[in-house]
Amino acid sequence: MSPVTVEVYPASGSFLRTLRREGLCVRECLRFGLRHPRYLLVFGAVYGRALTDWQRSRPARMGYAFLQLFDDYMDGDRACSEDLDSLAERIKTHWQAGLLAEAGVLDCLGASFYESLQRLPASEADVARADVAVLLAAMHDDAKRRVQRLRLSELALQVHMFRTFHASLNLMLRCAGCRTQASEVPAVVAALSWCSVVRDFAEDIGKGLINIPAESMPPGVPDDEMLGHPQARAWLREERRRGGGLIEASEVQIKAVAARDPAAARLLRVFTRSMRKYQ
């Protein structure tokens, strides 16, 4: 691989560059919200905290804008002029090297997020950057699955969903300044994985992102017939029933967290409340 040679801006930066980055962040967050109301709730939560602690909340808002935009490209929700594999490999390589330029909106948000993580203690920043690398790889894998219309085994889907939501939850908790780690609330990780699949099942199939295990469907069923297939409907009904147990287990773990990390418990309860509607 040839060396990465991109211009790196110092963390201190100029006022105008900081203002530009913040403007891009707000703009992209509003675009997410215009696509789906649930993103408006995230926008409200992220910027609600920013109103009371602008500097310390910067990793959360920059991280959200950067990772959601990358995900939108990978999922096909946002048009991209660059080849998706080329875009993903470039961003992953630059993130790992700590070399992010301001060549485009995604790169600019990535550079701002990377620099904002320096506000965390060094050991936590290292873990956060590693979690981002895991997420970028997982979202790129989703793009490959979508384009190739791949059907994975139950085990492969479980592994993929776990690494995606474990890293995502871990990162969110760190950026919010919480002490709790995702490994302490495994039921929440499982519930988030479950909710993502059940909530977006029809939409994902329309994109070519198949989240029903290959073993649960007869071979040869076309994607456009999958939603109406009896085995797919039966699998989805069983998944909805399973969700109740995951949410109950999540609430037990959150209750245990509340005594030592009330901020984390409040944040996690937002997710469990929102997931109940998909049971």
Disulfide bonds with the S-S distance in Angstrom:
none
